[in-house]
Amino acid sequence: MEPNRFLEIGKIINTHGVRGEVKLEPWADSPQQLKTLKNLWLDSRALPILECRVHGRFVIVKLEGVDSVEAAMVLKGKVVRADRAELPLAEGSFFIQDMIGLPVLDQNGEEIGVLREVLDYPAGRVFVVQGKTEHLIPEKGGFFTSLDPSLGHLEVSLLEGM
């Protein structure tokens, strides 16, 4: 499966200040990762980033052509994307988005369902696998024997009753 060129990286949740800056909720391991981006993509257009700084767990972004609170308010609620070429990955790392929709196999090689979503909690990620029943599988605890989307599937070792 060929990965999408663009990755959803966050959502504009509000305006910030009076110069047209937007407050972005990042969907990344660290908000710092987004500081290297040159553009944010909204729908099918690239908006060049003029300024970007981390503010707590959010990112404040100044976009080219967005010069007022009113212009920034139009962007509120929009999901933003980035070109995956601008987001280098460390060896052995992966994008969660690349795993959504992959089949999940148990320790016997039987498909238990497909990965529907990944929930991010303070204690760690929980993978929601939809099959005949819904399985909630924590990332921690050694349940996953393979989390490599390049294989075309994920592998888990479940306990009785899971």
N, C-alpha and C positions, 0 to 999 in steps of 0.2 A: 504494500500500500504506500503510495507516494504521499509524503506529508504536505499539508497546505503551506503555501508560501507565507501566509500571514497567520500570526498567533494572536488570539485575544489576550490582552495583557492587563486590562483593568477597565474601570468604569468611572466616568466623570460624575462625581457626586454633588458638586457644588461649585460656586464661583469663589474666588479668593481676592479680597481687596477690590480696588476700583479701576485697575489698569487692564482688566480683561483676563487675568490669570484664572486657571481652573484648578480645582482640587480633585486629584485622581486617587481612587482606591486601587492600589496595585494588586494584581493577581500573580505575584512572583514570590520566590522564597525570600527575597530581600528587596525593599524599595530602591536600594542603591543600584541594582541591576538596570533600572530604567534610565538612570542618569546618562548612559552612554548613547542613547537613541538620538538620531538626527531628525526623525519624523514620527508623527503619530498618524495612523490611518483611520479616517472616519468614513464609513461607507466605502466608496472606491476612490477617495482622494487623499493625497498626502498633505498633511499640515506640518510645515517645518517648525521645529522646536527652537525657540529663541533663548529660553531660560528654563532650567529644571533644577529643583532642589527638593530634598527630603525634608518633610515636616512631620515628625513623629512617625506614625505608620503610613502616612499618606505622602503623595508627591505633588508639589505645586508646579504647574507648568504654564509657561507663557508661550502661546502659539502665534505664529505669523498670521496677521489679518484679524486677530481677535483682540481688539483694542479698548473694549468697554465692558462694563458689567452686563449690559444688555446683550452684547454679542456672545459673551461667555455663558449667559443664562440659556441661550438656545442649545448649547451643547450638553447641558445638565441631563444626566440619565443615559447618555450615549456610551456604548461599549467601544473602546478603542483597541486598535490592533497595531502590531509592529511587524516589519519584515523580519523573518527568522534569520536572515543573513546578518542583521544588526545585533542579534542576541547569541553570541557564541556560547557553546556549552562545554563544560569541563568533561574530560574523558569519563565515560560511564554514567553521565547524567542524561536526562531526558526531559521532554516537555510532557506534562500531564495530558494536554490536549491530544497528543499523538496516541495516547492509550485508549481514549474514549471510543467505544464501539468494538474494541478487540474482544475476541472470545477468551474466557477464563477457564482453564483446565484444572481438574483436581489431580491428586497424586496418582490416580489410575489412568490419566490421560483422557478422562471423560469431561465433556464440556458441561459446566454448571450454569453458564449464562454468559452475558456480555457485560463489559464494564460500562455502566450508565453514567456515573458521575463520581467525583472524588470530593469528599467533604473535608474541610481543613479546620481542625479543632486545636485548642491549645496543647492538648496531650498528644497530638499527632493526627495524621491523615487516616480517614476511613474510606475504603473503596466500596461503592455500592454496585453490586453485581446482580443483574436481573436475569433470572432464568424462570423455571417453573415456580420458584419462590424467590424472594429477595434475600440476598446475603449481604451483611455488613461485615467487611473484613478489615481489621486494623492493619496499617502498614507495619507497625511495630509488633513484635511478638513472634516473629519468625514464620508467619503463615505463608508469605510469598517466597517461593523458591526461585522465581524469575520475574523480574520487573523490567524486561527489555522489550520495548515495542518493536524493535527491528525483527524479532522472531515471528511477529504476526499474531501472537497470543501471549497471555500471562499465565503463570503456573502458580498454584497454591497447594498447600498441604493443610487440609482442614481437620479439625477435631470432630469426633462423633457428635452429631447433633447440630453442627454449624451449617 
